[in-house]
Amino acid sequence: MILARFTVGPFAENVYVVGVPPRVAVVDPGGDSDQVMEAIDRQGWQPEAILLTHAHIDHIAHCAHVAERYGIGVSVHRDDLALYRHEQMPQLAAMLGALPRPEPESFWEDGETAEVAGLELRVIHTPGHSPGSVCLLHEASRNVLVGDVLFQRSIGRTDLPGGDAQTLVRSIREGLFSLEGDYTCWPGHGAETTLAEERAENPFVGENAVAWS
C-alpha cells in the first residue's frame, strides 16, 4: 500500500504515495510538490486522486500544484470543508507556497469503502484534531493512514480551531483501538508506529494513561 513517504516543509509533514502501481494516489500534499511529482514521474506512476486526512494548511498547501499537474481531484471530509476553503494563517500559507485550492471532487463518509488507485480504503471518521479528520484503513495490508490523530507515543494537538481533546481521545479509543488485531499506523508527522504499541504504551490513550480519563 505505502509506496513512498516524503517529509516536507518546516513542520516535517509526511506526504504519502499509495496505491497499486502504476495507479497511485497522493496523500496530504503539504509541500515540496516538485520533489514528490518528480519521484512519481520517475517511477512512471499515474496519480488518480489526492486524499486528505484533514485540512490543516501544512497538509493541503500543495493540493493545487498536484491537482493541476495531473488533472486529478481532491477527497476530504465535509466537516473540514471550512478549513479547506478558508485561507488559514495567510503568512504561513504564503511561506508554504500555497495556491488557491480546487473544490473537492468527493467527500469522505464514515464507514464507507473507497476504491482508489487499486486499493479499497475504509474511512474512519476520527474528529478531535480537526472536525473532519479521518483515518484511511487498508485491511488487506494491515496499514492505516492516521493523519494527525495518532502519533508514536503521542496524539494530535487540540488547541487549533475545531480541536477538542475529549473528542480526539474518544476517536482513538473507539475508532482505532477497537479494531481487531494490529495495524501499522502512518502518521502525518514523525515515524510510523503500530496500534499494538500505542494501545500498550501511549501515555495519553494507552492502557496506563491517566490523562483525559
C-alpha atoms as one frame of an Amber mdcrd trajectory, in Angstrom:
protein
   0.000   0.000   0.000   2.610   2.579   1.053   4.852   3.174  -1.944   6.727
   6.293  -0.809   6.914   8.806   2.020   8.270  12.341   1.713   8.843  14.527
   4.765   8.327  18.096   3.644   8.197  21.687   4.795   9.095  23.448   8.028
   6.690  21.257  10.024   8.188  17.979   8.752   4.841  16.843   7.358   4.598
  13.392   5.793   3.294  13.137   2.230   2.495   9.582   1.150   2.122   7.992
  -2.247  -0.094   4.923  -2.041  -1.621   2.503  -4.497  -1.020  -0.453  -6.773
   1.429   0.739  -9.448   1.141   2.265 -11.873  -2.061   3.578 -10.264  -1.352
   5.833  -7.270  -2.891   8.475  -5.024  -1.134  11.312  -3.208  -1.983  11.729
   0.474  -1.743  15.137   2.194   0.422  17.119  -0.260   1.569  19.811   2.138
   4.782  20.936   0.454   7.764  20.227  -1.820   5.420  19.089  -4.573   8.139
  19.355  -7.213  10.145  16.725  -5.356   7.113  14.495  -4.892   5.979  14.786
  -8.504   9.492  14.226  -9.846   9.651  10.943  -7.930   6.189   9.943  -9.187
   7.131  10.665 -12.787  10.474   8.891 -12.467   8.685   5.731 -11.371   6.169
   6.005 -14.174   3.275   6.102 -11.727  -0.082   7.544 -12.714  -1.793   9.637
  -9.998  -5.561   9.280  -9.815  -6.526  11.292  -6.740  -5.457  13.448  -3.826
  -6.561  12.052  -0.476  -6.693  14.305   2.578  -6.698  13.024   6.142  -7.656
  16.544   7.257  -7.472  20.117   6.033  -4.877  21.950   8.100  -2.673  24.127
   5.926   0.503  22.061   6.415  -1.299  19.082   4.838  -3.028  20.838   1.945
  -0.738  23.695   0.856   0.294  21.999  -2.396  -3.040  20.423  -3.363  -3.391
  22.808  -6.268   0.099  22.059  -7.585  -0.554  18.304  -7.713  -4.158  18.603
  -8.921  -3.203  20.885 -11.797  -0.223  18.787 -12.861  -2.164  15.537 -13.127
  -5.725  16.749 -13.636  -6.995  14.919 -10.546  -9.478  15.702  -7.784  -9.355
  16.040  -4.014 -11.214  13.991  -1.384 -11.763  15.426   2.103 -14.326  15.038
   4.878 -17.145  17.551   4.674 -16.626  18.623   8.299 -13.240  20.078   7.308
 -14.603  21.945   4.319 -14.452  25.315   6.073 -10.790  24.716   6.921 -10.090
  23.633   3.365 -11.805  26.593   1.733 -10.692  29.381   4.039  -7.222  30.856
   3.943  -5.654  29.667   7.176  -2.889  31.787   8.653  -2.106  33.806   5.488
   1.555  34.343   6.343   2.053  30.641   6.928   0.210  29.787   3.720   2.479
  32.141   1.792   5.563  30.633   3.408   4.403  27.162   2.365   3.768  28.296
  -1.206   0.047  27.572  -1.059  -2.091  28.254  -4.107  -5.904  28.576  -4.151
  -7.223  25.054  -3.816  -9.628  23.333  -6.205 -13.078  22.486  -4.933 -13.177
  18.912  -3.598 -14.263  16.240  -6.031 -15.675  13.961  -3.326 -16.252  13.799
   0.414 -15.332  11.040   2.838 -18.184   9.293   4.635 -17.590   7.438   7.882
 -17.581   3.684   7.345 -17.538   3.823   3.553 -15.115   1.809   1.465 -13.470
   3.984  -1.142 -11.889   2.370  -4.177  -8.908   4.385  -5.360  -5.616   3.603
  -7.092  -6.267  -0.120  -6.903  -6.918  -0.032  -3.157 -10.016  -0.494  -1.038
  -9.748   2.029   1.790 -12.151   2.062   4.714 -12.867   5.547   6.058 -12.917
   6.036   9.827 -14.090   9.490  10.901 -11.840  10.449  13.830 -12.571  14.054
  14.854 -10.774  15.873  17.626  -7.623  17.193  15.970  -9.940  18.772  13.417
 -13.679  18.253  12.908 -13.195  16.281   9.718 -10.094  14.245  10.484 -10.240
  10.741   9.046  -8.099   7.619   9.115  -7.855   5.554   5.938  -7.551   1.832
   6.589  -6.321  -0.794   4.129  -7.414  -4.097   5.540  -5.513  -6.289   3.080
  -2.092  -4.943   4.099  -2.988  -4.052   7.711  -1.975  -0.425   7.202  -3.781
   2.725   8.244  -3.084   6.356   7.383  -3.802   8.199  10.632  -3.007  11.816
   9.739  -2.522  13.902  12.880  -4.865  11.804  15.007  -2.284   9.438  16.496
   1.498   9.588  16.708   4.211   7.384  18.118   3.563   7.731  21.881   1.529
  10.882  21.348  -1.718  12.261  19.924  -2.648  15.230  17.761  -2.807  18.728
  19.165  -6.244  20.067  20.014  -5.566  23.774  20.542  -6.345  24.752  16.945
  -9.830  25.867  15.823 -12.199  22.898  15.859  -9.956  20.801  18.075 -11.251
  19.035  21.172  -9.191  16.777  23.440 -12.006  14.603  24.755 -13.324  14.054
  21.237  -9.889  13.088  19.980  -9.326  10.573  22.762 -12.740   9.043  22.097
 -11.964   8.848  18.373  -8.716   6.991  19.030 -10.104   4.602  21.607 -13.362
   3.856  19.805 -12.322   4.322  16.191  -8.779   2.918  16.123  -8.103   0.911
  19.263 -11.340  -1.019  18.796 -10.045  -2.513  15.546  -9.269  -6.200  15.838
  -5.614  -7.173  15.699  -2.677  -4.987  14.834  -2.078  -2.401  12.122   0.867
  -0.268  11.090  -0.028   3.402  11.556   1.386   6.005   9.186   1.085   9.476
  10.761   1.156  12.980   9.352   4.386  13.728  11.217   7.129  11.512  12.571
   7.782   7.803  12.373   5.301   5.011  11.825   4.062   3.015  14.791   1.595
   0.202  15.452  -1.773   0.027  17.128  -0.457  -2.672  19.464   2.362  -0.437
  20.682   0.095   2.554  21.165  -2.599   0.549  22.939   0.025  -0.593  25.420
   2.349   2.369  25.746   0.785   5.629  24.573   0.811   7.918  27.631  -2.336
   9.772  26.520  -4.630   6.971  25.387  -2.878   3.704  26.158  -3.678   1.104
  28.796  -1.936   3.015  31.577  -2.910   6.515  30.502  -4.110   8.866  33.200
  -4.643  11.981  31.092  -8.154  12.666  29.762  -9.637   9.796  31.782
